């Protein structure tokens, strides 16, 4: 039977996609997906609904409203909250992953949901969009975004043949996948640059990011190209320069209204809100040190002081119950959303890609000698201004005072209660005001990008690994004995246990392509130092 109806609401869209992409526990069974609709049943009316699911699941959010329990907020809590967000000290609450451990199979949650929800939905969107060049171009851009987070988290992954219907699915190398990323983004830019329409009609009703805008998706794609160019800049400087300059010339995000947010609803809520308070996440000592020391106006937007009136961050990597009932600063509604009781998660849109990041990337590119359309200092300061404006800080005196600030990050407040903690060596030793030293300028850019990307931790984690900038404290304790881990920043997420049982030969080949042990201490292809 062929489906010939138009799905207009996102709720029904998610239901349709769950039918299109049934989920099982094993990757080989997922890949065969025997219950999915056949290709002749995927017509253009299902492109938008499938895209809607790929957008929401592609940012690792889940809804209890999705049919058959295909996803829930625990996906964000585990895949993002206790992994990437904790790794970079955006938040913490005492889970074992704070001590660089992989516990309870948590590393598998993001993998499972990606390959059972996001990837199949995107595949179906491609199938339903065959013959529609503009829709296919947008899908190529979103494919790069989705898979980039996964490849930067795990290393080699199923990519080219993901969803091929075979029992065993091979892994592609990071280098190969990045090469394909640039190819897809180049193709998408060419198509969307010559599009005769301003809107991709088949995707627009279900597109909760840009409502099908051809121009905004084109700019998003070029911004991804710039991001990825900087990522490979230590590995392949020549190609990085070529790709970065091409991206800027084609047009990247320059204003906050071009930034990418997912517009939440009652059935596609902001999981950050739903998880943070429920799981007890709080401000970290690393964030406190930077924000308080800089007198950063975003501090009071993001966090609340404790009863004493001071801000207090929890050091990442503490032992279980090490700090007893000590009060730490909680997240504010500017981060979580504001509204009537029980609707906060339905009012705060989800950050995907901020324009401020582009300016900070361009600032670093300018230091590399790339043509970024401006000098490094101006680009750096513009990125800061955009980030402050994003959080409602537009008073000229306040903004200028921050940009020209000479105060330094400070010792965390927790030392007043636990003075013996190993927190005396403050990671960031530079002010906000632009330095005369190029080496210091690179660190300043890394610090401001770390703040500008908040709370979207996947990209922030990748950028800290690439830059090796000292921005956060080492964890207080480590539970991970693997080489290259210790108390340092985690380099990757390990492969899931289920892959070893259901796709063993492929995952073992993936480890060969990884070039090191399947551990959190093995650097990825682009992470050279």
One Martini backbone bead per residue (centre of mass of N, CA, C, O) as a GRO file, in nm:
protein
  529
    1UNK     BB    1   0.098   0.035   0.020
    2UNK     BB    2   0.037   0.377  -0.044
    3UNK     BB    3   0.123   0.685   0.070
    4UNK     BB    4  -0.132   0.979   0.036
    5UNK     BB    5  -0.045   1.183   0.272
    6UNK     BB    6  -0.044   1.471   0.468
    7UNK     BB    7   0.182   1.587   0.714
    8UNK     BB    8   0.148   1.865   0.947
    9UNK     BB    9   0.250   1.749   1.214
   10UNK     BB   10   0.499   1.662   1.430
   11UNK     BB   11   0.365   1.436   1.577
   12UNK     BB   12   0.294   1.272   1.322
   13UNK     BB   13   0.575   1.272   1.209
   14UNK     BB   14   0.702   1.092   1.423
   15UNK     BB   15   0.516   0.855   1.374
   16UNK     BB   16   0.593   0.806   1.083
   17UNK     BB   17   0.897   0.758   1.137
   18UNK     BB   18   0.861   0.514   1.322
   19UNK     BB   19   0.755   0.343   1.090
   20UNK     BB   20   1.004   0.381   0.901
   21UNK     BB   21   1.200   0.334   1.186
   22UNK     BB   22   1.251   0.075   1.320
   23UNK     BB   23   1.353  -0.062   1.643
   24UNK     BB   24   1.642  -0.225   1.765
   25UNK     BB   25   1.916  -0.362   1.942
   26UNK     BB   26   2.065  -0.437   1.676
   27UNK     BB   27   2.248  -0.326   1.416
   28UNK     BB   28   2.183  -0.542   1.202
   29UNK     BB   29   1.876  -0.513   1.239
   30UNK     BB   30   1.854  -0.219   1.184
   31UNK     BB   31   1.976  -0.226   0.897
   32UNK     BB   32   1.740  -0.400   0.780
   33UNK     BB   33   1.461  -0.311   0.861
   34UNK     BB   34   1.184  -0.498   0.806
   35UNK     BB   35   0.949  -0.265   0.887
   36UNK     BB   36   0.996  -0.090   0.671
   37UNK     BB   37   0.938   0.087   0.420
   38UNK     BB   38   0.931   0.091   0.103
   39UNK     BB   39   1.042   0.284  -0.151
   40UNK     BB   40   0.753   0.302  -0.296
   41UNK     BB   41   0.629   0.437  -0.017
   42UNK     BB   42   0.821   0.689  -0.068
   43UNK     BB   43   0.708   0.999  -0.078
   44UNK     BB   44   0.709   1.344  -0.074
   45UNK     BB   45   0.518   1.365   0.186
   46UNK     BB   46   0.765   1.229   0.377
   47UNK     BB   47   1.007   1.424   0.392
   48UNK     BB   48   0.937   1.615   0.626
   49UNK     BB   49   0.888   1.413   0.859
   50UNK     BB   50   1.168   1.284   0.842
   51UNK     BB   51   1.326   1.546   0.892
   52UNK     BB   52   1.212   1.610   1.170
   53UNK     BB   53   1.342   1.364   1.307
   54UNK     BB   54   1.639   1.423   1.225
   55UNK     BB   55   1.664   1.687   1.376
   56UNK     BB   56   1.598   1.598   1.670
   57UNK     BB   57   1.782   1.340   1.684
   58UNK     BB   58   2.045   1.494   1.574
   59UNK     BB   59   2.046   1.651   1.878
   60UNK     BB   60   1.985   1.435   2.109
   61UNK     BB   61   1.674   1.431   2.124
   62UNK     BB   62   1.379   1.342   2.323
   63UNK     BB   63   1.043   1.188   2.331
   64UNK     BB   64   0.769   1.064   2.506
   65UNK     BB   65   0.575   1.109   2.246
   66UNK     BB   66   0.696   0.894   2.105
   67UNK     BB   67   0.639   0.618   1.957
   68UNK     BB   68   0.712   0.322   2.122
   69UNK     BB   69   0.964   0.443   2.274
   70UNK     BB   70   1.210   0.547   2.078
   71UNK     BB   71   1.236   0.791   2.289
   72UNK     BB   72   1.419   1.011   2.526
   73UNK     BB   73   1.575   1.219   2.757
   74UNK     BB   74   1.811   1.016   2.819
   75UNK     BB   75   1.978   1.072   2.573
   76UNK     BB   76   2.086   1.343   2.659
   77UNK     BB   77   2.183   1.272   2.946
   78UNK     BB   78   2.398   1.067   2.827
   79UNK     BB   79   2.522   1.165   2.552
   80UNK     BB   80   2.564   1.465   2.683
   81UNK     BB   81   2.565   1.510   2.991
   82UNK     BB   82   2.776   1.254   3.084
   83UNK     BB   83   2.972   1.341   2.855
   84UNK     BB   84   3.044   1.603   2.687
   85UNK     BB   85   2.964   1.808   2.914
   86UNK     BB   86   3.152   1.685   3.130
   87UNK     BB   87   3.427   1.684   2.989
   88UNK     BB   88   3.400   2.029   2.965
   89UNK     BB   89   3.248   2.162   3.217
   90UNK     BB   90   2.937   2.254   3.193
   91UNK     BB   91   2.870   2.003   3.385
   92UNK     BB   92   2.760   1.843   3.706
   93UNK     BB   93   2.674   1.541   3.952
   94UNK     BB   94   2.860   1.252   4.007
   95UNK     BB   95   2.933   1.079   3.787
   96UNK     BB   96   3.167   0.856   3.660
   97UNK     BB   97   3.242   1.032   3.405
   98UNK     BB   98   3.398   1.251   3.568
   99UNK     BB   99   3.638   1.013   3.594
  100UNK     BB  100   3.673   0.889   3.299
  101UNK     BB  101   3.434   0.686   3.286
  102UNK     BB  102   3.283   0.385   3.167
  103UNK     BB  103   2.940   0.334   3.251
  104UNK     BB  104   2.669   0.125   3.202
  105UNK     BB  105   2.681   0.178   2.881
  106UNK     BB  106   2.654   0.489   2.804
  107UNK     BB  107   2.809   0.496   2.524
  108UNK     BB  108   2.545   0.360   2.368
  109UNK     BB  109   2.306   0.561   2.355
  110UNK     BB  110   2.384   0.750   2.120
  111UNK     BB  111   2.426   0.531   1.913
  112UNK     BB  112   2.150   0.398   1.913
  113UNK     BB  113   1.977   0.655   1.845
  114UNK     BB  114   2.115   0.728   1.585
  115UNK     BB  115   2.073   0.434   1.433
  116UNK     BB  116   1.740   0.425   1.501
  117UNK     BB  117   1.653   0.735   1.426
  118UNK     BB  118   1.820   0.947   1.267
  119UNK     BB  119   1.937   0.789   1.023
  120UNK     BB  120   1.672   0.665   0.907
  121UNK     BB  121   1.526   0.933   0.867
  122UNK     BB  122   1.727   1.051   0.664
  123UNK     BB  123   1.707   0.830   0.455
  124UNK     BB  124   1.402   0.874   0.400
  125UNK     BB  125   1.429   1.167   0.309
  126UNK     BB  126   1.597   1.106   0.061
  127UNK     BB  127   1.398   0.915  -0.079
  128UNK     BB  128   1.154   1.127  -0.078
  129UNK     BB  129   1.360   1.350  -0.245
  130UNK     BB  130   1.373   1.246  -0.513
  131UNK     BB  131   1.432   1.507  -0.756
  132UNK     BB  132   1.502   1.720  -0.517
  133UNK     BB  133   1.758   1.928  -0.503
  134UNK     BB  134   1.709   2.117  -0.256
  135UNK     BB  135   1.640   1.903  -0.046
  136UNK     BB  136   1.901   1.739  -0.080
  137UNK     BB  137   2.090   1.965   0.009
  138UNK     BB  138   1.988   1.993   0.297
  139UNK     BB  139   2.041   1.695   0.375
  140UNK     BB  140   2.346   1.707   0.338
  141UNK     BB  141   2.397   1.911   0.560
  142UNK     BB  142   2.269   1.742   0.791
  143UNK     BB  143   2.450   1.501   0.762
  144UNK     BB  144   2.708   1.639   0.843
  145UNK     BB  145   2.624   1.725   1.122
  146UNK     BB  146   2.548   1.452   1.243
  147UNK     BB  147   2.813   1.286   1.170
  148UNK     BB  148   3.022   1.473   1.297
  149UNK     BB  149   2.959   1.414   1.593
  150UNK     BB  150   3.017   1.107   1.577
  151UNK     BB  151   3.308   1.105   1.460
  152UNK     BB  152   3.418   1.297   1.695
  153UNK     BB  153   3.351   1.082   1.923
  154UNK     BB  154   3.452   0.784   1.797
  155UNK     BB  155   3.530   0.786   1.494
  156UNK     BB  156   3.503   0.535   1.330
  157UNK     BB  157   3.211   0.470   1.121
  158UNK     BB  158   2.915   0.416   1.005
  159UNK     BB  159   2.830   0.551   0.669
  160UNK     BB  160   2.807   0.465   0.369
  161UNK     BB  161   2.642   0.178   0.477
  162UNK     BB  162   2.428   0.296   0.628
  163UNK     BB  163   2.140   0.125   0.556
  164UNK     BB  164   2.205  -0.137   0.347
  165UNK     BB  165   2.070  -0.426   0.464
  166UNK     BB  166   2.295  -0.558   0.603
  167UNK     BB  167   2.441  -0.741   0.851
  168UNK     BB  168   2.710  -0.588   0.783
  169UNK     BB  169   2.890  -0.284   0.887
  170UNK     BB  170   3.108  -0.073   0.783
  171UNK     BB  171   3.387   0.125   0.846
  172UNK     BB  172   3.490   0.455   0.837
  173UNK     BB  173   3.709   0.685   0.814
  174UNK     BB  174   3.771   0.998   0.908
  175UNK     BB  175   3.903   1.098   0.649
  176UNK     BB  176   3.682   1.004   0.454
  177UNK     BB  177   3.443   1.155   0.581
  178UNK     BB  178   3.556   1.441   0.547
  179UNK     BB  179   3.574   1.434   0.244
  180UNK     BB  180   3.265   1.401   0.209
  181UNK     BB  181   3.175   1.654   0.348
  182UNK     BB  182   3.296   1.857   0.144
  183UNK     BB  183   3.141   1.750  -0.096
  184UNK     BB  184   2.850   1.799   0.007
  185UNK     BB  185   2.881   2.106   0.063
  186UNK     BB  186   2.950   2.186  -0.225
  187UNK     BB  187   2.693   2.081  -0.356
  188UNK     BB  188   2.489   2.241  -0.185
  189UNK     BB  189   2.585   2.525  -0.260
  190UNK     BB  190   2.540   2.505  -0.564
  191UNK     BB  191   2.235   2.452  -0.552
  192UNK     BB  192   2.140   2.694  -0.361
  193UNK     BB  193   2.268   2.929  -0.533
  194UNK     BB  194   2.067   2.837  -0.795
  195UNK     BB  195   1.802   2.879  -0.679
  196UNK     BB  196   1.467   2.992  -0.754
  197UNK     BB  197   1.392   2.946  -0.464
  198UNK     BB  198   1.347   3.039  -0.112
  199UNK     BB  199   1.194   2.755  -0.072
  200UNK     BB  200   1.152   2.433   0.069
  201UNK     BB  201   0.850   2.301   0.047
  202UNK     BB  202   0.879   1.995   0.153
  203UNK     BB  203   1.018   2.102   0.442
  204UNK     BB  204   0.899   2.359   0.580
  205UNK     BB  205   0.662   2.252   0.777
  206UNK     BB  206   0.907   2.065   0.940
  207UNK     BB  207   1.109   2.307   0.984
  208UNK     BB  208   1.256   2.396   1.308
  209UNK     BB  209   1.486   2.599   1.200
  210UNK     BB  210   1.426   2.744   0.877
  211UNK     BB  211   1.161   2.690   0.712
  212UNK     BB  212   1.317   2.625   0.427
  213UNK     BB  213   1.551   2.814   0.387
  214UNK     BB  214   1.781   2.850   0.151
  215UNK     BB  215   1.982   3.064   0.263
  216UNK     BB  216   2.022   2.949   0.554
  217UNK     BB  217   2.122   2.670   0.468
  218UNK     BB  218   2.361   2.767   0.307
  219UNK     BB  219   2.502   2.910   0.546
  220UNK     BB  220   2.522   2.664   0.725
  221UNK     BB  221   2.702   2.497   0.535
  222UNK     BB  222   2.941   2.700   0.533
  223UNK     BB  223   2.985   2.690   0.839
  224UNK     BB  224   3.062   2.395   0.845
  225UNK     BB  225   3.305   2.422   0.660
  226UNK     BB  226   3.463   2.605   0.853
  227UNK     BB  227   3.472   2.418   1.096
  228UNK     BB  228   3.619   2.178   0.948
  229UNK     BB  229   3.869   2.328   0.859
  230UNK     BB  230   3.980   2.380   1.144
  231UNK     BB  231   3.993   2.084   1.235
  232UNK     BB  232   4.227   2.018   0.995
  233UNK     BB  233   4.471   2.228   1.034
  234UNK     BB  234   4.693   2.026   1.154
  235UNK     BB  235   4.676   1.800   0.926
  236UNK     BB  236   4.567   2.009   0.667
  237UNK     BB  237   4.645   2.321   0.596
  238UNK     BB  238   4.580   2.359   0.295
  239UNK     BB  239   4.287   2.259   0.293
  240UNK     BB  240   4.183   2.439   0.514
  241UNK     BB  241   4.225   2.707   0.370
  242UNK     BB  242   4.052   2.651   0.121
  243UNK     BB  243   3.783   2.590   0.272
  244UNK     BB  244   3.761   2.848   0.442
  245UNK     BB  245   3.766   3.057   0.212
  246UNK     BB  246   3.523   2.941   0.059
  247UNK     BB  247   3.314   2.976   0.284
  248UNK     BB  248   3.336   3.284   0.322
  249UNK     BB  249   3.281   3.360   0.025
  250UNK     BB  250   2.989   3.218   0.027
  251UNK     BB  251   2.875   3.234   0.325
  252UNK     BB  252   2.832   3.307   0.658
  253UNK     BB  253   2.759   3.363   0.960
  254UNK     BB  254   2.680   3.715   1.098
  255UNK     BB  255   2.406   3.674   1.253
  256UNK     BB  256   2.175   3.581   1.490
  257UNK     BB  257   1.942   3.523   1.272
  258UNK     BB  258   2.135   3.277   1.151
  259UNK     BB  259   2.109   3.104   1.364
  260UNK     BB  260   2.072   2.772   1.506
  261UNK     BB  261   1.748   2.659   1.600
  262UNK     BB  262   1.531   2.463   1.784
  263UNK     BB  263   1.187   2.456   1.783
  264UNK     BB  264   0.996   2.402   2.029
  265UNK     BB  265   0.764   2.172   2.195
  266UNK     BB  266   0.552   1.962   2.364
  267UNK     BB  267   0.695   1.706   2.185
  268UNK     BB  268   0.979   1.891   2.151
  269UNK     BB  269   1.179   1.921   2.387
  270UNK     BB  270   1.411   2.047   2.610
  271UNK     BB  271   1.630   1.836   2.760
  272UNK     BB  272   1.801   2.010   2.940
  273UNK     BB  273   1.570   2.093   3.126
  274UNK     BB  274   1.469   1.799   3.209
  275UNK     BB  275   1.758   1.707   3.330
  276UNK     BB  276   1.914   1.904   3.513
  277UNK     BB  277   1.723   1.902   3.764
  278UNK     BB  278   1.659   1.592   3.788
  279UNK     BB  279   1.992   1.518   3.800
  280UNK     BB  280   2.170   1.759   3.938
  281UNK     BB  281   2.287   1.984   3.778
  282UNK     BB  282   2.583   2.199   3.776
  283UNK     BB  283   2.813   2.405   3.826
  284UNK     BB  284   3.147   2.460   3.759
  285UNK     BB  285   3.466   2.549   3.843
  286UNK     BB  286   3.554   2.636   3.560
  287UNK     BB  287   3.326   2.834   3.503
  288UNK     BB  288   3.360   3.010   3.750
  289UNK     BB  289   3.649   3.111   3.708
  290UNK     BB  290   3.583   3.267   3.447
  291UNK     BB  291   3.320   3.431   3.502
  292UNK     BB  292   3.403   3.572   3.765
  293UNK     BB  293   3.678   3.688   3.680
  294UNK     BB  294   3.542   3.847   3.424
  295UNK     BB  295   3.264   3.957   3.484
  296UNK     BB  296   3.045   3.803   3.337
  297UNK     BB  297   2.724   3.875   3.215
  298UNK     BB  298   2.640   3.562   3.181
  299UNK     BB  299   2.633   3.448   3.465
  300UNK     BB  300   2.336   3.548   3.556
  301UNK     BB  301   2.201   3.391   3.318
  302UNK     BB  302   2.304   3.087   3.390
  303UNK     BB  303   2.338   3.143   3.708
  304UNK     BB  304   2.305   3.084   4.059
  305UNK     BB  305   2.337   3.170   4.360
  306UNK     BB  306   2.392   3.107   4.664
  307UNK     BB  307   2.297   3.182   4.983
  308UNK     BB  308   2.556   3.380   5.018
  309UNK     BB  309   2.584   3.513   4.702
  310UNK     BB  310   2.761   3.317   4.574
  311UNK     BB  311   2.953   3.144   4.350
  312UNK     BB  312   2.939   2.773   4.295
  313UNK     BB  313   3.150   2.521   4.185
  314UNK     BB  314   3.185   2.194   4.074
  315UNK     BB  315   3.420   1.973   4.077
  316UNK     BB  316   3.549   1.767   3.855
  317UNK     BB  317   3.600   1.439   3.995
  318UNK     BB  318   3.469   1.362   4.235
  319UNK     BB  319   3.390   1.187   4.488
  320UNK     BB  320   3.165   1.021   4.637
  321UNK     BB  321   3.038   1.250   4.853
  322UNK     BB  322   3.270   1.467   4.901
  323UNK     BB  323   3.052   1.733   4.939
  324UNK     BB  324   2.789   1.648   5.026
  325UNK     BB  325   2.570   1.935   5.098
  326UNK     BB  326   2.684   2.122   4.912
  327UNK     BB  327   2.630   2.419   4.755
  328UNK     BB  328   2.536   2.483   4.416
  329UNK     BB  329   2.508   2.625   4.124
  330UNK     BB  330   2.241   2.686   3.930
  331UNK     BB  331   2.036   2.699   3.676
  332UNK     BB  332   1.889   2.916   3.465
  333UNK     BB  333   1.625   3.020   3.255
  334UNK     BB  334   1.802   3.121   3.019
  335UNK     BB  335   1.878   2.817   2.965
  336UNK     BB  336   1.595   2.654   3.024
  337UNK     BB  337   1.357   2.845   3.052
  338UNK     BB  338   1.037   3.019   3.030
  339UNK     BB  339   0.731   2.981   3.226
  340UNK     BB  340   0.509   2.794   3.299
  341UNK     BB  341   0.447   2.542   3.468
  342UNK     BB  342   0.584   2.269   3.295
  343UNK     BB  343   0.706   2.460   3.022
  344UNK     BB  344   1.009   2.520   2.985
  345UNK     BB  345   1.083   2.304   2.754
  346UNK     BB  346   0.875   2.475   2.548
  347UNK     BB  347   1.054   2.773   2.534
  348UNK     BB  348   1.351   2.663   2.484
  349UNK     BB  349   1.558   2.672   2.251
  350UNK     BB  350   1.791   2.489   2.057
  351UNK     BB  351   2.118   2.480   2.026
  352UNK     BB  352   2.335   2.444   1.732
  353UNK     BB  353   2.439   2.728   1.576
  354UNK     BB  354   2.654   3.001   1.617
  355UNK     BB  355   2.770   3.297   1.492
  356UNK     BB  356   3.003   3.348   1.693
  357UNK     BB  357   3.182   3.112   1.610
  358UNK     BB  358   3.269   3.216   1.331
  359UNK     BB  359   3.437   3.458   1.430
  360UNK     BB  360   3.639   3.290   1.599
  361UNK     BB  361   3.735   3.117   1.364
  362UNK     BB  362   3.829   3.354   1.187
  363UNK     BB  363   4.038   3.458   1.383
  364UNK     BB  364   4.217   3.207   1.366
  365UNK     BB  365   4.250   3.209   1.062
  366UNK     BB  366   4.400   3.480   1.053
  367UNK     BB  367   4.645   3.369   1.215
  368UNK     BB  368   4.701   3.154   0.972
  369UNK     BB  369   4.662   3.339   0.693
  370UNK     BB  370   4.374   3.374   0.626
  371UNK     BB  371   4.093   3.472   0.438
  372UNK     BB  372   3.838   3.628   0.663
  373UNK     BB  373   3.742   3.937   0.626
  374UNK     BB  374   3.959   4.006   0.858
  375UNK     BB  375   4.076   4.071   1.157
  376UNK     BB  376   4.128   3.911   1.448
  377UNK     BB  377   4.030   4.122   1.656
  378UNK     BB  378   3.757   4.195   1.528
  379UNK     BB  379   3.643   3.908   1.519
  380UNK     BB  380   3.662   3.849   1.819
  381UNK     BB  381   3.481   4.088   1.919
  382UNK     BB  382   3.232   4.013   1.752
  383UNK     BB  383   3.181   3.739   1.879
  384UNK     BB  384   3.127   3.845   2.161
  385UNK     BB  385   2.890   4.034   2.097
  386UNK     BB  386   2.701   3.812   1.990
  387UNK     BB  387   2.690   3.642   2.246
  388UNK     BB  388   2.577   3.857   2.432
  389UNK     BB  389   2.322   3.918   2.262
  390UNK     BB  390   2.197   3.635   2.277
  391UNK     BB  391   2.169   3.699   2.612
  392UNK     BB  392   2.077   4.020   2.630
  393UNK     BB  393   2.362   4.181   2.589
  394UNK     BB  394   2.368   4.543   2.479
  395UNK     BB  395   2.514   4.726   2.649
  396UNK     BB  396   2.776   4.913   2.562
  397UNK     BB  397   2.934   4.940   2.829
  398UNK     BB  398   2.931   4.642   2.907
  399UNK     BB  399   3.063   4.527   2.652
  400UNK     BB  400   3.325   4.698   2.651
  401UNK     BB  401   3.424   4.617   2.929
  402UNK     BB  402   3.461   4.321   2.864
  403UNK     BB  403   3.651   4.337   2.612
  404UNK     BB  404   3.858   4.529   2.803
  405UNK     BB  405   3.927   4.329   3.008
  406UNK     BB  406   4.180   4.254   3.291
  407UNK     BB  407   4.075   4.031   3.430
  408UNK     BB  408   4.096   3.721   3.607
  409UNK     BB  409   4.071   3.427   3.676
  410UNK     BB  410   3.954   3.235   3.955
  411UNK     BB  411   3.919   3.097   4.238
  412UNK     BB  412   3.727   2.874   4.372
  413UNK     BB  413   3.493   2.872   4.628
  414UNK     BB  414   3.543   2.577   4.743
  415UNK     BB  415   3.816   2.656   4.896
  416UNK     BB  416   3.674   2.767   5.156
  417UNK     BB  417   3.596   2.455   5.236
  418UNK     BB  418   3.840   2.307   5.043
  419UNK     BB  419   4.171   2.389   5.049
  420UNK     BB  420   4.309   2.101   4.938
  421UNK     BB  421   4.239   2.129   4.665
  422UNK     BB  422   4.333   2.081   4.317
  423UNK     BB  423   4.295   2.441   4.231
  424UNK     BB  424   4.541   2.653   4.208
  425UNK     BB  425   4.571   2.605   3.894
  426UNK     BB  426   4.472   2.819   3.682
  427UNK     BB  427   4.406   2.776   3.358
  428UNK     BB  428   4.332   3.078   3.308
  429UNK     BB  429   4.579   3.364   3.237
  430UNK     BB  430   4.375   3.556   3.079
  431UNK     BB  431   4.223   3.804   2.943
  432UNK     BB  432   4.006   3.946   2.723
  433UNK     BB  433   4.194   4.133   2.627
  434UNK     BB  434   4.384   4.177   2.370
  435UNK     BB  435   4.672   4.046   2.279
  436UNK     BB  436   5.015   4.061   2.160
  437UNK     BB  437   5.008   3.752   2.154
  438UNK     BB  438   4.948   3.487   1.954
  439UNK     BB  439   4.930   3.261   2.160
  440UNK     BB  440   4.725   3.410   2.340
  441UNK     BB  441   4.506   3.454   2.127
  442UNK     BB  442   4.433   3.158   2.092
  443UNK     BB  443   4.334   3.120   2.379
  444UNK     BB  444   4.116   3.339   2.381
  445UNK     BB  445   3.948   3.212   2.161
  446UNK     BB  446   3.893   2.943   2.305
  447UNK     BB  447   3.745   3.063   2.547
  448UNK     BB  448   3.517   3.217   2.390
  449UNK     BB  449   3.410   2.967   2.247
  450UNK     BB  450   3.336   2.805   2.496
  451UNK     BB  451   3.115   3.020   2.572
  452UNK     BB  452   2.953   3.054   2.299
  453UNK     BB  453   2.852   2.747   2.274
  454UNK     BB  454   2.694   2.750   2.503
  455UNK     BB  455   2.542   2.428   2.566
  456UNK     BB  456   2.701   2.300   2.310
  457UNK     BB  457   2.920   2.029   2.358
  458UNK     BB  458   3.026   1.882   2.105
  459UNK     BB  459   3.195   2.115   1.979
  460UNK     BB  460   3.357   2.201   2.227
  461UNK     BB  461   3.509   1.933   2.255
  462UNK     BB  462   3.648   1.934   1.978
  463UNK     BB  463   3.796   2.209   2.009
  464UNK     BB  464   3.970   2.136   2.257
  465UNK     BB  465   4.122   1.902   2.121
  466UNK     BB  466   4.245   2.061   1.890
  467UNK     BB  467   4.382   2.309   2.053
  468UNK     BB  468   4.482   2.253   2.357
  469UNK     BB  469   4.356   2.440   2.542
  470UNK     BB  470   4.370   2.592   2.859
  471UNK     BB  471   4.043   2.594   3.027
  472UNK     BB  472   4.038   2.342   3.216
  473UNK     BB  473   4.035   2.135   3.457
  474UNK     BB  474   4.135   1.878   3.589
  475UNK     BB  475   4.045   1.610   3.723
  476UNK     BB  476   4.056   1.504   4.043
  477UNK     BB  477   3.975   1.212   3.937
  478UNK     BB  478   4.047   0.871   3.826
  479UNK     BB  479   3.895   0.558   3.664
  480UNK     BB  480   4.115   0.556   3.419
  481UNK     BB  481   4.390   0.345   3.302
  482UNK     BB  482   4.426   0.444   3.031
  483UNK     BB  483   4.602   0.551   2.791
  484UNK     BB  484   4.564   0.907   2.776
  485UNK     BB  485   4.391   0.989   3.024
  486UNK     BB  486   4.336   1.023   3.323
  487UNK     BB  487   4.287   1.382   3.395
  488UNK     BB  488   4.216   1.439   3.117
  489UNK     BB  489   4.090   1.492   2.826
  490UNK     BB  490   3.884   1.337   2.644
  491UNK     BB  491   3.910   1.189   2.310
  492UNK     BB  492   3.677   0.960   2.335
  493UNK     BB  493   3.442   0.715   2.249
  494UNK     BB  494   3.352   0.410   2.294
  495UNK     BB  495   3.247   0.127   2.189
  496UNK     BB  496   3.000  -0.087   2.178
  497UNK     BB  497   2.922  -0.394   2.289
  498UNK     BB  498   2.722  -0.469   2.058
  499UNK     BB  499   2.927  -0.448   1.823
  500UNK     BB  500   3.102  -0.696   1.908
  501UNK     BB  501   2.855  -0.903   1.864
  502UNK     BB  502   2.717  -0.794   1.570
  503UNK     BB  503   3.004  -0.628   1.437
  504UNK     BB  504   3.304  -0.727   1.475
  505UNK     BB  505   3.476  -0.694   1.215
  506UNK     BB  506   3.410  -0.392   1.179
  507UNK     BB  507   3.512  -0.281   1.453
  508UNK     BB  508   3.802  -0.385   1.418
  509UNK     BB  509   3.854  -0.215   1.167
  510UNK     BB  510   3.800   0.054   1.307
  511UNK     BB  511   4.046   0.034   1.497
  512UNK     BB  512   4.255   0.036   1.279
  513UNK     BB  513   4.164   0.322   1.172
  514UNK     BB  514   4.217   0.467   1.441
  515UNK     BB  515   4.521   0.384   1.557
  516UNK     BB  516   4.409   0.247   1.829
  517UNK     BB  517   4.268   0.211   2.105
  518UNK     BB  518   3.955   0.138   2.260
  519UNK     BB  519   3.970   0.452   2.394
  520UNK     BB  520   3.980   0.767   2.562
  521UNK     BB  521   4.308   0.808   2.459
  522UNK     BB  522   4.247   0.819   2.152
  523UNK     BB  523   4.322   0.984   1.885
  524UNK     BB  524   4.221   1.147   1.624
  525UNK     BB  525   4.309   1.227   1.310
  526UNK     BB  526   4.294   1.557   1.379
  527UNK     BB  527   4.445   1.490   1.659
  528UNK     BB  528   4.794   1.587   1.680
  529UNK     BB  529   4.855   1.723   2.007
   0.00000   0.00000   0.00000
